[in-house]
Amino acid sequence: MAGPFLDFKVFKDWIELNDIYENLPRGKKGGFATLFPALERLLHAFTFLILHIILSGIFGFSASVCGSKEFISYSFLYKFIFYNLAMTS
């Protein structure tokens, strides 16, 4: 029964910030050390999501174009980029 005990010990060390987890940038001393960078990254994610939706609407990336005969004649790189932009907007 060494396996489950070791897994629990690692989990307990992580919860209590002992052993190898003592130098994590969170916990007992600096509780908000990672909160603000995480919120900043979340704000960047939503900003680029909104920017992507707006630009996809302006440039007309539509998934219905991917089934046209004209779309088949494009290069693979163009089709790959267009398909990814159309499917995510």
N, C-alpha and C positions, 0 to 999 in steps of 0.2 A: 504494500500500500504506500510505497514511497511516492509514486507519481501524483496521485491526487493531493497528498500532503504538500508536496513541493509547489504544485500549482496554487494551492491555497496560501502558502507562505508568501509567494511572490505577490499574489493579490493583496494580502494583508500588509505587506511592506509598501505596496503602492498606495493603499488607503492611508496608512500612517506615516508615509514619507520617510521610511527607514531604508537602510542599506544603500542600494544603488540609486534610489529615488530621492535622496536627500537634497540633491542639487537642482531639482526641477524648478523652473521659473514660476512656481505657483505655491500655494499652500500656506503654511504657518506664518511666514514673514511678509510676503507680498501677494496678497489675495487677488488683486486686480492687475497683476503683472502681465497676464496674457489676455485679459478681457478686452482691453482697448485695441490692441493689434488685431484681435479676432473680429471685433466690430468694424474696424476699418476695412479689413478684407471683405467682409460681408457687404459693406457699402459699395466697394469696388465691384463686386459681383453683380449686385442689382443695377448699378450704373451701366455696366457693359451689357447686361441683359436688355435693359430699356433701349440703349443705343443700338443694339443689334436688331431689335424689333422695329425701331423707327427706320433704320437704314434698309432693312429688308423690304419694308413697305414702300419706301421711296424708289428703290431700284427694281422692284417688282420680282423678287425671287418667289416664284410660285411653283408648287410641286406638280401642278398640271402640265407644266412645260416639259417635265421629264419624260412624259409619254409621247411626245410629238416626234414626227419623222425627222424634223430639222435637228432635234436634240441628239439623235443618233450620229449625225455627221460631225459633231464636235470632237475635239481631242479628249483623251481620257482624263487629263489633268483638269481641263475646264469642266467636264461632266462631274468629276469628283467634287470639285469645289462648289459648283452650282448646286448639286444634289444636297450636300451638307448644309449649305446656307438655306436652301428651300425647305428642307425638312425640320430645321430647328427654328424657323420663324413662324 
